[in-house]
Amino acid sequence: INFIDDQTAYLDVGRGRQVILTLADRCTGINARGFIQKTRTNRLCAGFDSLEVIDTGMRCRIQSFEPYITLDTDD
């Protein structure tokens, strides 16, 4: 999981595919400090699972996963 700001990240799901992970709210420090996964199973689920910011204890609920696609621009 690679955060680009305090609410949005790219997640590699294998086979060259990525999704955009969005947190329910801005999660101050998650991009700079890092995080610990808090899951109920061995999978991340939107609406149920959260990430905890290291050294702060702040828990941030995962709101959604959306496919990330790039467009080929053959000009």
All heavy atoms as a GROMACS GRO file, in nm:
protein
  593
    1ILE      N    1   0.086  -0.117   0.000
    1ILE     CA    2   0.000   0.000   0.000
    1ILE      C    3   0.090   0.123   0.000
    1ILE      O    4   0.175   0.137   0.087
    1ILE     CB    5  -0.093   0.002   0.123
    1ILE    CG1    6  -0.182  -0.122   0.125
    1ILE    CG2    7  -0.176   0.129   0.124
    1ILE    CD1    8  -0.267  -0.136   0.251
    2ASN      N    9   0.073   0.208  -0.100
    2ASN     CA   10   0.155   0.328  -0.113
    2ASN      C   11   0.066   0.452  -0.106
    2ASN      O   12  -0.007   0.481  -0.202
    2ASN     CB   13   0.231   0.327  -0.246
    2ASN     CG   14   0.324   0.209  -0.255
    2ASN    OD1   15   0.408   0.189  -0.169
    2ASN    ND2   16   0.308   0.129  -0.359
    3PHE      N   17   0.071   0.523   0.006
    3PHE     CA   18  -0.012   0.641   0.022
    3PHE      C   19   0.045   0.758  -0.057
    3PHE      O   20   0.166   0.780  -0.058
    3PHE     CB   21  -0.027   0.680   0.169
    3PHE     CG   22  -0.138   0.604   0.235
    3PHE    CD1   23  -0.116   0.480   0.290
    3PHE    CD2   24  -0.266   0.656   0.237
    3PHE    CE1   25  -0.219   0.408   0.347
    3PHE    CE2   26  -0.371   0.586   0.294
    3PHE     CZ   27  -0.346   0.461   0.350
    4ILE      N   28  -0.045   0.833  -0.123
    4ILE     CA   29  -0.003   0.953  -0.197
    4ILE      C   30  -0.041   1.080  -0.120
    4ILE      O   31   0.010   1.187  -0.148
    4ILE     CB   32  -0.062   0.956  -0.339
    4ILE    CG1   33  -0.214   0.947  -0.337
    4ILE    CG2   34  -0.003   0.845  -0.422
    4ILE    CD1   35  -0.278   0.967  -0.472
    5ASP      N   36  -0.132   1.067  -0.025
    5ASP     CA   37  -0.168   1.174   0.067
    5ASP      C   38  -0.229   1.109   0.190
    5ASP      O   39  -0.217   0.988   0.207
    5ASP     CB   40  -0.260   1.278   0.002
    5ASP     CG   41  -0.392   1.221  -0.049
    5ASP    OD1   42  -0.442   1.121   0.009
    5ASP    OD2   43  -0.447   1.276  -0.144
    6ASP      N   44  -0.295   1.185   0.275
    6ASP     CA   45  -0.348   1.130   0.400
    6ASP      C   46  -0.487   1.068   0.388
    6ASP      O   47  -0.552   1.040   0.488
    6ASP     CB   48  -0.348   1.236   0.510
    6ASP     CG   49  -0.209   1.263   0.564
    6ASP    OD1   50  -0.122   1.175   0.551
    6ASP    OD2   51  -0.188   1.371   0.623
    7GLN      N   52  -0.532   1.043   0.264
    7GLN     CA   53  -0.662   0.979   0.246
    7GLN      C   54  -0.665   0.881   0.129
    7GLN      O   55  -0.757   0.800   0.118
    7GLN     CB   56  -0.772   1.085   0.226
    7GLN     CG   57  -0.912   1.028   0.238
    7GLN     CD   58  -1.019   1.136   0.246
    7GLN    OE1   59  -0.991   1.254   0.232
    7GLN    NE2   60  -1.141   1.094   0.270
    8THR      N   61  -0.563   0.882   0.043
    8THR     CA   62  -0.566   0.803  -0.080
    8THR      C   63  -0.436   0.726  -0.099
    8THR      O   64  -0.328   0.779  -0.075
    8THR     CB   65  -0.585   0.896  -0.202
    8THR    OG1   66  -0.696   0.982  -0.177
    8THR    CG2   67  -0.612   0.816  -0.328
    9ALA      N   68  -0.450   0.600  -0.144
    9ALA     CA   69  -0.332   0.516  -0.168
    9ALA      C   70  -0.354   0.428  -0.291
    9ALA      O   71  -0.466   0.403  -0.332
    9ALA     CB   72  -0.305   0.428  -0.047
   10TYR      N   73  -0.241   0.382  -0.346
   10TYR     CA   74  -0.243   0.279  -0.451
   10TYR      C   75  -0.212   0.147  -0.384
   10TYR      O   76  -0.125   0.139  -0.298
   10TYR     CB   77  -0.136   0.306  -0.557
   10TYR     CG   78  -0.164   0.427  -0.641
   10TYR    CD1   79  -0.093   0.544  -0.622
   10TYR    CD2   80  -0.262   0.424  -0.740
   10TYR    CE1   81  -0.117   0.656  -0.699
   10TYR    CE2   82  -0.287   0.535  -0.818
   10TYR     CZ   83  -0.214   0.650  -0.796
   10TYR     OH   84  -0.239   0.761  -0.872
   11LEU      N   85  -0.280   0.042  -0.425
   11LEU     CA   86  -0.260  -0.090  -0.369
   11LEU      C   87  -0.238  -0.188  -0.483
   11LEU      O   88  -0.322  -0.200  -0.573
   11LEU     CB   89  -0.383  -0.130  -0.286
   11LEU     CG   90  -0.390  -0.270  -0.229
   11LEU    CD1   91  -0.276  -0.293  -0.130
   11LEU    CD2   92  -0.523  -0.292  -0.161
   12ASP      N   93  -0.124  -0.258  -0.483
   12ASP     CA   94  -0.094  -0.358  -0.584
   12ASP      C   95  -0.167  -0.487  -0.547
   12ASP      O   96  -0.147  -0.541  -0.438
   12ASP     CB   97   0.057  -0.381  -0.589
   12ASP     CG   98   0.098  -0.477  -0.698
   12ASP    OD1   99   0.012  -0.522  -0.777
   12ASP    OD2  100   0.218  -0.507  -0.706
   13VAL      N  101  -0.254  -0.536  -0.636
   13VAL     CA  102  -0.331  -0.657  -0.609
   13VAL      C  103  -0.282  -0.776  -0.690
   13VAL      O  104  -0.345  -0.881  -0.692
   13VAL     CB  105  -0.482  -0.634  -0.631
   13VAL    CG1  106  -0.536  -0.537  -0.528
   13VAL    CG2  107  -0.512  -0.587  -0.772
   14GLY      N  108  -0.167  -0.761  -0.755
   14GLY     CA  109  -0.107  -0.871  -0.830
   14GLY      C  110  -0.142  -0.870  -0.978
   14GLY      O  111  -0.234  -0.800  -1.021
   15ARG      N  112  -0.064  -0.945  -1.053
   15ARG     CA  113  -0.082  -0.957  -1.198
   15ARG      C  114  -0.080  -0.821  -1.268
   15ARG      O  115  -0.154  -0.798  -1.363
   15ARG     CB  116  -0.209  -1.032  -1.232
   15ARG     CG  117  -0.207  -1.175  -1.186
   15ARG     CD  118  -0.329  -1.248  -1.230
   15ARG     NE  119  -0.325  -1.384  -1.178
   15ARG     CZ  120  -0.427  -1.463  -1.174
   15ARG    NH1  121  -0.544  -1.423  -1.219
   15ARG    NH2  122  -0.415  -1.584  -1.125
   16GLY      N  123  -0.001  -0.728  -1.214
   16GLY     CA  124   0.012  -0.596  -1.274
   16GLY      C  125  -0.109  -0.506  -1.254
   16GLY      O  126  -0.120  -0.403  -1.319
   17ARG      N  127  -0.199  -0.543  -1.164
   17ARG     CA  128  -0.320  -0.463  -1.141
   17ARG      C  129  -0.308  -0.385  -1.011
   17ARG      O  130  -0.248  -0.432  -0.915
   17ARG     CB  131  -0.443  -0.552  -1.135
   17ARG     CG  132  -0.471  -0.623  -1.266
   17ARG     CD  133  -0.590  -0.711  -1.257
   17ARG     NE  134  -0.566  -0.813  -1.152
   17ARG     CZ  135  -0.659  -0.891  -1.103
   17ARG    NH1  136  -0.783  -0.882  -1.146
   17ARG    NH2  137  -0.631  -0.979  -1.010
   18GLN      N  138  -0.368  -0.267  -1.011
   18GLN     CA  139  -0.370  -0.183  -0.892
   18GLN      C  140  -0.511  -0.132  -0.868
   18GLN      O  141  -0.592  -0.125  -0.961
   18GLN     CB  142  -0.278  -0.062  -0.907
   18GLN     CG  143  -0.131  -0.096  -0.911
   18GLN     CD  144  -0.046   0.028  -0.919
   18GLN    OE1  145  -0.081   0.125  -0.985
   18GLN    NE2  146   0.065   0.027  -0.850
   19VAL      N  147  -0.538  -0.098  -0.742
   19VAL     CA  148  -0.664  -0.033  -0.706
   19VAL      C  149  -0.631   0.092  -0.626
   19VAL      O  150  -0.522   0.106  -0.570
   19VAL     CB  151  -0.759  -0.124  -0.624
   19VAL    CG1  152  -0.805  -0.243  -0.705
   19VAL    CG2  153  -0.694  -0.169  -0.495
   20ILE      N  154  -0.726   0.183  -0.623
   20ILE     CA  155  -0.712   0.303  -0.541
   20ILE      C  156  -0.790   0.279  -0.412
   20ILE      O  157  -0.908   0.247  -0.416
   20ILE     CB  158  -0.766   0.427  -0.614
   20ILE    CG1  159  -0.683   0.451  -0.740
   20ILE    CG2  160  -0.763   0.549  -0.522
   20ILE    CD1  161  -0.737   0.560  -0.829
   21LEU      N  162  -0.720   0.290  -0.301
   21LEU     CA  163  -0.780   0.274  -0.169
   21LEU      C  164  -0.811   0.415  -0.117
   21LEU      O  165  -0.723   0.501  -0.117
   21LEU     CB  166  -0.681   0.204  -0.076
   21LEU     CG  167  -0.719   0.182   0.069
   21LEU    CD1  168  -0.644   0.061   0.123
   21LEU    CD2  169  -0.692   0.302   0.156
   22THR      N  170  -0.935   0.438  -0.074
   22THR     CA  171  -0.973   0.567  -0.017
   22THR      C  172  -1.020   0.545   0.125
   22THR      O  173  -1.101   0.456   0.152
   22THR     CB  174  -1.087   0.631  -0.100
   22THR    OG1  175  -1.045   0.642  -0.236
   22THR    CG2  176  -1.122   0.768  -0.047
   23LEU      N  177  -0.967   0.626   0.216
   23LEU     CA  178  -1.010   0.621   0.356
   23LEU      C  179  -1.136   0.704   0.374
   23LEU      O  180  -1.160   0.799   0.297
   23LEU     CB  181  -0.899   0.674   0.446
   23LEU     CG  182  -0.767   0.595   0.442
   23LEU    CD1  183  -0.661   0.665   0.524
   23LEU    CD2  184  -0.787   0.452   0.491
   24ALA      N  185  -1.214   0.672   0.475
   24ALA     CA  186  -1.340   0.742   0.499
   24ALA      C  187  -1.318   0.890   0.529
   24ALA      O  188  -1.398   0.974   0.490
   24ALA     CB  189  -1.416   0.676   0.613
   25ASP      N  190  -1.210   0.921   0.599
   25ASP     CA  191  -1.176   1.059   0.634
   25ASP      C  192  -1.026   1.078   0.618
   25ASP      O  193  -0.951   0.981   0.610
   25ASP     CB  194  -1.213   1.089   0.781
   25ASP     CG  195  -1.363   1.080   0.805
   25ASP    OD1  196  -1.436   1.158   0.741
   25ASP    OD2  197  -1.405   0.996   0.885
   26ARG      N  198  -0.983   1.203   0.618
   26ARG     CA  199  -0.840   1.233   0.614
   26ARG      C  200  -0.776   1.172   0.739
   26ARG      O  201  -0.828   1.186   0.850
   26ARG     CB  202  -0.820   1.384   0.612
   26ARG     CG  203  -0.678   1.423   0.592
   26ARG     CD  204  -0.669   1.574   0.564
   26ARG     NE  205  -0.531   1.612   0.563
   26ARG     CZ  206  -0.467   1.667   0.666
   26ARG    NH1  207  -0.533   1.693   0.777
   26ARG    NH2  208  -0.340   1.697   0.657
   27CYS      N  209  -0.664   1.106   0.721
   27CYS     CA  210  -0.597   1.036   0.830
   27CYS      C  211  -0.458   1.098   0.850
   27CYS      O  212  -0.360   1.052   0.792
   27CYS     CB  213  -0.588   0.888   0.796
   27CYS     SG  214  -0.539   0.784   0.932
   28THR      N  215  -0.453   1.202   0.930
   28THR     CA  216  -0.331   1.280   0.949
   28THR      C  217  -0.212   1.194   0.989
   28THR      O  218  -0.218   1.119   1.086
   28THR     CB  219  -0.353   1.388   1.055
   28THR    OG1  220  -0.466   1.466   1.016
   28THR    CG2  221  -0.232   1.478   1.069
   29GLY      N  222  -0.105   1.203   0.908
   29GLY     CA  223   0.020   1.134   0.938
   29GLY      C  224   0.038   0.998   0.876
   29GLY      O  225   0.147   0.942   0.881
   30ILE      N  226  -0.064   0.940   0.815
   30ILE     CA  227  -0.051   0.804   0.762
   30ILE      C  228   0.052   0.797   0.650
   30ILE      O  229   0.125   0.700   0.638
   30ILE     CB  230  -0.187   0.745   0.720
   30ILE    CG1  231  -0.176   0.592   0.710
   30ILE    CG2  232  -0.238   0.807   0.589
   30ILE    CD1  233  -0.308   0.520   0.707
   31ASN      N  234   0.061   0.901   0.568
   31ASN     CA  235   0.157   0.904   0.458
   31ASN      C  236   0.299   0.919   0.510
   31ASN      O  237   0.390   0.851   0.463
   31ASN     CB  238   0.122   1.018   0.362
   31ASN     CG  239   0.206   1.016   0.237
   31ASN    OD1  240   0.251   0.912   0.192
   31ASN    ND2  241   0.227   1.132   0.179
   32ALA      N  242   0.320   1.003   0.610
   32ALA     CA  243   0.454   1.030   0.662
   32ALA      C  244   0.501   0.925   0.763
   32ALA      O  245   0.617   0.884   0.761
   32ALA     CB  246   0.456   1.168   0.728
   33ARG      N  247   0.415   0.880   0.853
   33ARG     CA  248   0.455   0.791   0.963
   33ARG      C  249   0.445   0.642   0.929
   33ARG      O  250   0.512   0.560   0.989
   33ARG     CB  251   0.368   0.817   1.085
   33ARG     CG  252   0.386   0.953   1.146
   33ARG     CD  253   0.293   0.966   1.265
   33ARG     NE  254   0.300   1.096   1.325
   33ARG     CZ  255   0.373   1.124   1.432
   33ARG    NH1  256   0.446   1.031   1.488
   33ARG    NH2  257   0.373   1.246   1.480
   34GLY      N  258   0.353   0.608   0.839
   34GLY     CA  259   0.329   0.467   0.811
   34GLY      C  260   0.209   0.417   0.889
   34GLY      O  261   0.144   0.493   0.961
   35PHE      N  262   0.179   0.287   0.878
   35PHE     CA  263   0.056   0.234   0.936
   35PHE      C  264   0.069   0.088   0.970
   35PHE      O  265   0.160   0.019   0.925
   35PHE     CB  266  -0.061   0.253   0.839
   35PHE     CG  267  -0.038   0.182   0.708
   35PHE    CD1  268  -0.081   0.052   0.690
   35PHE    CD2  269   0.028   0.245   0.605
   35PHE    CE1  270  -0.058  -0.015   0.571
   35PHE    CE2  271   0.051   0.180   0.485
   35PHE     CZ  272   0.008   0.049   0.468
   36ILE      N  273  -0.026   0.041   1.048
   36ILE     CA  274  -0.042  -0.101   1.082
   36ILE      C  275  -0.180  -0.142   1.032
   36ILE      O  276  -0.278  -0.070   1.056
   36ILE     CB  277  -0.034  -0.122   1.235
   36ILE    CG1  278   0.101  -0.074   1.288
   36ILE    CG2  279  -0.060  -0.268   1.271
   36ILE    CD1  280   0.105  -0.063   1.439
   37GLN      N  281  -0.189  -0.254   0.962
   37GLN     CA  282  -0.318  -0.302   0.914
   37GLN      C  283  -0.399  -0.360   1.028
   37GLN      O  284  -0.348  -0.436   1.110
   37GLN     CB  285  -0.299  -0.413   0.809
   37GLN     CG  286  -0.263  -0.364   0.675
   37GLN     CD  287  -0.250  -0.476   0.574
   37GLN    OE1  288  -0.159  -0.471   0.497
   37GLN    NE2  289  -0.337  -0.573   0.571
   38LYS      N  290  -0.526  -0.325   1.033
   38LYS     CA  291  -0.618  -0.380   1.132
   38LYS      C  292  -0.733  -0.447   1.055
   38LYS      O  293  -0.822  -0.379   1.006
   38LYS     CB  294  -0.675  -0.271   1.223
   38LYS     CG  295  -0.570  -0.201   1.306
   38LYS     CD  296  -0.521  -0.293   1.416
   38LYS     CE  297  -0.423  -0.222   1.506
   38LYS     NZ  298  -0.382  -0.303   1.618
   39THR      N  299  -0.726  -0.580   1.040
   39THR     CA  300  -0.826  -0.651   0.963
   39THR      C  301  -0.892  -0.760   1.047
   39THR      O  302  -0.833  -0.810   1.142
   39THR     CB  303  -0.765  -0.716   0.837
   39THR    OG1  304  -0.666  -0.811   0.878
   39THR    CG2  305  -0.701  -0.613   0.746
   40ARG      N  306  -1.013  -0.795   1.010
   40ARG     CA  307  -1.085  -0.903   1.080
   40ARG      C  308  -1.051  -1.039   1.019
   40ARG      O  309  -1.066  -1.141   1.084
   40ARG     CB  310  -1.235  -0.878   1.071
   40ARG     CG  311  -1.275  -0.750   1.141
   40ARG     CD  312  -1.419  -0.717   1.111
   40ARG     NE  313  -1.446  -0.582   1.156
   40ARG     CZ  314  -1.553  -0.548   1.225
   40ARG    NH1  315  -1.644  -0.637   1.256
   40ARG    NH2  316  -1.570  -0.424   1.263
   41THR      N  317  -1.010  -1.038   0.894
   41THR     CA  318  -0.970  -1.161   0.823
   41THR      C  319  -0.835  -1.134   0.760
   41THR      O  320  -0.770  -1.035   0.790
   41THR     CB  321  -1.074  -1.196   0.714
   41THR    OG1  322  -1.073  -1.092   0.615
   41THR    CG2  323  -1.213  -1.211   0.772
   42ASN      N  324  -0.791  -1.220   0.670
   42ASN     CA  325  -0.665  -1.195   0.602
   42ASN      C  326  -0.683  -1.111   0.475
   42ASN      O  327  -0.593  -1.100   0.395
   42ASN     CB  328  -0.594  -1.327   0.570
   42ASN     CG  329  -0.674  -1.413   0.475
   42ASN    OD1  330  -0.791  -1.388   0.448
   42ASN    ND2  331  -0.612  -1.518   0.424
   43ARG      N  332  -0.801  -1.052   0.459
   43ARG     CA  333  -0.831  -0.964   0.346
   43ARG      C  334  -0.872  -0.827   0.395
   43ARG      O  335  -0.931  -0.814   0.501
   43ARG     CB  336  -0.946  -1.021   0.263
   43ARG     CG  337  -0.916  -1.152   0.199
   43ARG     CD  338  -1.035  -1.198   0.121
   43ARG     NE  339  -1.003  -1.318   0.046
   43ARG     CZ  340  -1.081  -1.372  -0.042
   43ARG    NH1  341  -1.199  -1.319  -0.066
   43ARG    NH2  342  -1.045  -1.479  -0.106
   44LEU      N  343  -0.843  -0.724   0.314
   44LEU     CA  344  -0.889  -0.590   0.346
   44LEU      C  345  -1.029  -0.572   0.290
   44LEU      O  346  -1.054  -0.601   0.173
   44LEU     CB  347  -0.797  -0.484   0.283
   44LEU     CG  348  -0.661  -0.465   0.346
   44LEU    CD1  349  -0.578  -0.368   0.263
   44LEU    CD2  350  -0.675  -0.414   0.488
   45CYS      N  351  -1.120  -0.523   0.372
   45CYS     CA  352  -1.259  -0.502   0.330
   45CYS      C  353  -1.299  -0.357   0.354
   45CYS      O  354  -1.284  -0.306   0.466
   45CYS     CB  355  -1.353  -0.593   0.407
   45CYS     SG  356  -1.324  -0.768   0.376
   46ALA      N  357  -1.351  -0.294   0.250
   46ALA     CA  358  -1.399  -0.157   0.263
   46ALA      C  359  -1.518  -0.155   0.359
   46ALA      O  360  -1.603  -0.244   0.357
   46ALA     CB  361  -1.438  -0.101   0.128
   47GLY      N  362  -1.524  -0.054   0.443
   47GLY     CA  363  -1.634  -0.038   0.536
   47GLY      C  364  -1.616  -0.112   0.668
   47GLY      O  365  -1.683  -0.081   0.766
   48PHE      N  366  -1.526  -0.210   0.674
   48PHE     CA  367  -1.507  -0.288   0.796
   48PHE      C  368  -1.367  -0.274   0.854
   48PHE      O  369  -1.350  -0.264   0.975
   48PHE     CB  370  -1.535  -0.437   0.771
   48PHE     CG  371  -1.676  -0.465   0.733
   48PHE    CD1  372  -1.711  -0.487   0.601
   48PHE    CD2  373  -1.776  -0.469   0.829
   48PHE    CE1  374  -1.841  -0.512   0.565
   48PHE    CE2  375  -1.907  -0.494   0.795
   48PHE     CZ  376  -1.940  -0.516   0.662
   49ASP      N  377  -1.266  -0.277   0.768
   49ASP     CA  378  -1.128  -0.278   0.815
   49ASP      C  379  -1.071  -0.137   0.823
   49ASP      O  380  -1.124  -0.042   0.764
   49ASP     CB  381  -1.041  -0.365   0.724
   49ASP     CG  382  -1.076  -0.512   0.736
   49ASP    OD1  383  -1.114  -0.554   0.847
   49ASP    OD2  384  -1.068  -0.584   0.636
   50SER      N  385  -0.960  -0.126   0.898
   50SER     CA  386  -0.899   0.004   0.916
   50SER      C  387  -0.747  -0.008   0.918
   50SER      O  388  -0.692  -0.118   0.926
   50SER     CB  389  -0.947   0.068   1.047
   50SER     OG  390  -0.911  -0.013   1.157
   51LEU      N  391  -0.682   0.106   0.909
   51LEU     CA  392  -0.538   0.116   0.919
   51LEU      C  393  -0.509   0.206   1.039
   51LEU      O  394  -0.580   0.303   1.063
   51LEU     CB  395  -0.479   0.177   0.791
   51LEU     CG  396  -0.513   0.105   0.661
   51LEU    CD1  397  -0.459   0.183   0.543
   51LEU    CD2  398  -0.457  -0.036   0.661
   52GLU      N  399  -0.405   0.174   1.115
   52GLU     CA  400  -0.370   0.253   1.234
   52GLU      C  401  -0.238   0.324   1.209
   52GLU      O  402  -0.139   0.262   1.172
   52GLU     CB  403  -0.356   0.161   1.355
   52GLU     CG  404  -0.325   0.234   1.483
   52GLU     CD  405  -0.314   0.139   1.600
   52GLU    OE1  406  -0.408   0.060   1.621
   52GLU    OE2  407  -0.212   0.145   1.671
   53VAL      N  408  -0.236   0.455   1.228
   53VAL     CA  409  -0.115   0.534   1.210
   53VAL      C  410  -0.014   0.500   1.319
   53VAL      O  411  -0.048   0.500   1.438
   53VAL     CB  412  -0.146   0.686   1.212
   53VAL    CG1  413  -0.019   0.768   1.191
   53VAL    CG2  414  -0.250   0.721   1.105
   54ILE      N  415   0.108   0.469   1.279
   54ILE     CA  416   0.214   0.433   1.374
   54ILE      C  417   0.242   0.550   1.468
   54ILE      O  418   0.245   0.666   1.427
   54ILE     CB  419   0.343   0.392   1.297
   54ILE    CG1  420   0.317   0.262   1.222
   54ILE    CG2  421   0.462   0.378   1.393
   54ILE    CD1  422   0.431   0.217   1.133
   55ASP      N  423   0.262   0.519   1.594
   55ASP     CA  424   0.296   0.612   1.702
   55ASP      C  425   0.184   0.708   1.743
   55ASP      O  426   0.205   0.793   1.828
   55ASP     CB  427   0.420   0.697   1.667
   55ASP     CG  428   0.546   0.614   1.657
   55ASP    OD1  429   0.554   0.508   1.723
   55ASP    OD2  430   0.637   0.654   1.582
   56THR      N  431   0.066   0.697   1.682
   56THR     CA  432  -0.043   0.786   1.723
   56THR      C  433  -0.165   0.710   1.772
   56THR      O  434  -0.244   0.764   1.848
   56THR     CB  435  -0.089   0.877   1.607
   56THR    OG1  436  -0.154   0.798   1.508
   56THR    CG2  437   0.026   0.955   1.548
   57GLY      N  438  -0.182   0.588   1.725
   57GLY     CA  439  -0.299   0.509   1.761
   57GLY      C  440  -0.424   0.549   1.684
   57GLY      O  441  -0.530   0.489   1.703
   58MET      N  442  -0.414   0.648   1.596
   58MET     CA  443  -0.529   0.691   1.517
   58MET      C  444  -0.570   0.580   1.420
   58MET      O  445  -0.488   0.529   1.346
   58MET     CB  446  -0.497   0.818   1.437
   58MET     CG  447  -0.609   0.863   1.347
   58MET     SD  448  -0.560   1.000   1.241
   58MET     CE  449  -0.609   1.134   1.347
   59ARG      N  450  -0.698   0.540   1.427
   59ARG     CA  451  -0.749   0.436   1.338
   59ARG      C  452  -0.830   0.501   1.227
   59ARG      O  453  -0.914   0.588   1.253
   59ARG     CB  454  -0.833   0.337   1.415
   59ARG     CG  455  -0.745   0.256   1.512
   59ARG     CD  456  -0.824   0.154   1.581
   59ARG     NE  457  -0.848   0.044   1.489
   59ARG     CZ  458  -0.878  -0.079   1.527
   59ARG    NH1  459  -0.889  -0.106   1.653
   59ARG    NH2  460  -0.900  -0.173   1.439
   60CYS      N  461  -0.807   0.456   1.106
   60CYS     CA  462  -0.869   0.516   0.988
   60CYS      C  463  -0.940   0.408   0.908
   60CYS      O  464  -0.876   0.315   0.857
   60CYS     CB  465  -0.762   0.584   0.904
   60CYS     SG  466  -0.660   0.699   0.999
   61ARG      N  467  -1.072   0.419   0.897
   61ARG     CA  468  -1.153   0.318   0.829
   61ARG      C  469  -1.138   0.327   0.678
   61ARG      O  470  -1.138   0.435   0.620
   61ARG     CB  471  -1.300   0.336   0.868
   61ARG     CG  472  -1.391   0.224   0.817
   61ARG     CD  473  -1.534   0.241   0.866
   61ARG     NE  474  -1.590   0.372   0.836
   61ARG     CZ  475  -1.646   0.403   0.720
   61ARG    NH1  476  -1.653   0.314   0.624
   61ARG    NH2  477  -1.696   0.523   0.701
   62ILE      N  478  -1.126   0.212   0.614
   62ILE     CA  479  -1.119   0.206   0.468
   62ILE      C  480  -1.259   0.225   0.412
   62ILE      O  481  -1.352   0.152   0.447
   62ILE     CB  482  -1.061   0.072   0.421
   62ILE    CG1  483  -0.918   0.056   0.475
   62ILE    CG2  484  -1.065   0.061   0.269
   62ILE    CD1  485  -0.859  -0.081   0.454
   63GLN      N  486  -1.275   0.324   0.326
   63GLN     CA  487  -1.406   0.353   0.268
   63GLN      C  488  -1.430   0.274   0.140
   63GLN      O  489  -1.537   0.216   0.123
   63GLN     CB  490  -1.419   0.502   0.237
   63GLN     CG  491  -1.553   0.537   0.173
   63GLN     CD  492  -1.566   0.687   0.150
   63GLN    OE1  493  -1.498   0.766   0.213
   63GLN    NE2  494  -1.652   0.724   0.059
   64SER      N  495  -1.332   0.272   0.049
   64SER     CA  496  -1.358   0.206  -0.079
   64SER      C  497  -1.229   0.165  -0.150
   64SER      O  498  -1.121   0.212  -0.118
   64SER     CB  499  -1.436   0.300  -0.172
   64SER     OG  500  -1.357   0.413  -0.207
   65PHE      N  501  -1.248   0.074  -0.245
   65PHE     CA  502  -1.145   0.032  -0.340
   65PHE      C  503  -1.202   0.054  -0.479
   65PHE      O  504  -1.315   0.013  -0.506
   65PHE     CB  505  -1.111  -0.116  -0.324
   65PHE     CG  506  -1.052  -0.153  -0.192
   65PHE    CD1  507  -1.129  -0.210  -0.093
   65PHE    CD2  508  -0.918  -0.131  -0.167
   65PHE    CE1  509  -1.075  -0.246   0.029
   65PHE    CE2  510  -0.862  -0.166  -0.045
   65PHE     CZ  511  -0.941  -0.223   0.054
   66GLU      N  512  -1.127   0.118  -0.565
   66GLU     CA  513  -1.170   0.141  -0.703
   66GLU      C  514  -1.058   0.095  -0.796
   66GLU      O  515  -0.940   0.117  -0.766
   66GLU     CB  516  -1.198   0.290  -0.728
   66GLU     CG  517  -1.309   0.347  -0.643
   66GLU     CD  518  -1.447   0.292  -0.680
   66GLU    OE1  519  -1.466   0.255  -0.798
   66GLU    OE2  520  -1.533   0.286  -0.591
   67PRO      N  521  -1.091   0.035  -0.910
   67PRO     CA  522  -0.987  -0.005  -1.005
   67PRO      C  523  -0.904   0.115  -1.050
   67PRO      O  524  -0.958   0.224  -1.069
   67PRO     CB  525  -1.066  -0.062  -1.123
   67PRO     CG  526  -1.201  -0.092  -1.070
   67PRO     CD  527  -1.225   0.004  -0.958
   68TYR      N  528  -0.774   0.094  -1.065
   68TYR     CA  529  -0.685   0.197  -1.117
   68TYR      C  530  -0.642   0.151  -1.255
   68TYR      O  531  -0.584   0.042  -1.268
   68TYR     CB  532  -0.564   0.215  -1.026
   68TYR     CG  533  -0.462   0.311  -1.082
   68TYR    CD1  534  -0.484   0.448  -1.079
   68TYR    CD2  535  -0.345   0.264  -1.140
   68TYR    CE1  536  -0.392   0.536  -1.132
   68TYR    CE2  537  -0.252   0.352  -1.192
   68TYR     CZ  538  -0.276   0.488  -1.188
   68TYR     OH  539  -0.183   0.574  -1.240
   69ILE      N  540  -0.671   0.229  -1.355
   69ILE     CA  541  -0.630   0.193  -1.491
   69ILE      C  542  -0.556   0.311  -1.553
   69ILE      O  543  -0.580   0.427  -1.520
   69ILE     CB  544  -0.750   0.154  -1.580
   69ILE    CG1  545  -0.852   0.267  -1.584
   69ILE    CG2  546  -0.814   0.025  -1.531
   69ILE    CD1  547  -0.964   0.243  -1.683
   70THR      N  548  -0.464   0.278  -1.640
   70THR     CA  549  -0.394   0.380  -1.716
   70THR      C  550  -0.436   0.367  -1.860
   70THR      O  551  -0.461   0.256  -1.910
   70THR     CB  552  -0.240   0.367  -1.704
   70THR    OG1  553  -0.203   0.237  -1.748
   70THR    CG2  554  -0.194   0.387  -1.562
   71LEU      N  555  -0.445   0.477  -1.926
   71LEU     CA  556  -0.484   0.478  -2.067
   71LEU      C  557  -0.359   0.483  -2.153
   71LEU      O  558  -0.269   0.563  -2.129
   71LEU     CB  559  -0.574   0.599  -2.097
   71LEU     CG  560  -0.701   0.606  -2.014
   71LEU    CD1  561  -0.775   0.736  -2.045
   71LEU    CD2  562  -0.791   0.488  -2.045
   72ASP      N  563  -0.353   0.396  -2.254
   72ASP     CA  564  -0.243   0.401  -2.348
   72ASP      C  565  -0.265   0.519  -2.440
   72ASP      O  566  -0.374   0.539  -2.495
   72ASP     CB  567  -0.238   0.272  -2.432
   72ASP     CG  568  -0.198   0.153  -2.347
   72ASP    OD1  569  -0.125   0.173  -2.248
   72ASP    OD2  570  -0.238   0.041  -2.381
   73THR      N  571  -0.162   0.597  -2.460
   73THR     CA  572  -0.172   0.712  -2.550
   73THR      C  573  -0.073   0.695  -2.664
   73THR      O  574   0.039   0.739  -2.658
   73THR     CB  575  -0.146   0.845  -2.476
   73THR    OG1  576  -0.019   0.835  -2.411
   73THR    CG2  577  -0.255   0.872  -2.371
   74ASP      N  578  -0.116   0.623  -2.766
   74ASP     CA  579  -0.033   0.602  -2.884
   74ASP      C  580  -0.065   0.711  -2.986
   74ASP      O  581  -0.159   0.700  -3.065
   74ASP     CB  582  -0.061   0.465  -2.947
   74ASP     CG  583  -0.017   0.352  -2.855
   74ASP    OD1  584   0.075   0.374  -2.775
   74ASP    OD2  585  -0.077   0.244  -2.863
   75ASP      N  586   0.013   0.819  -2.982
   75ASP     CA  587  -0.011   0.929  -3.074
   75ASP      C  588   0.083   0.925  -3.190
   75ASP      O  589   0.193   0.900  -3.185
   75ASP     CB  590   0.004   1.065  -3.002
   75ASP     CG  591  -0.106   1.082  -2.898
   75ASP    OD1  592  -0.217   1.033  -2.920
   75ASP    OD2  593  -0.079   1.145  -2.796
   0.00000   0.00000   0.00000
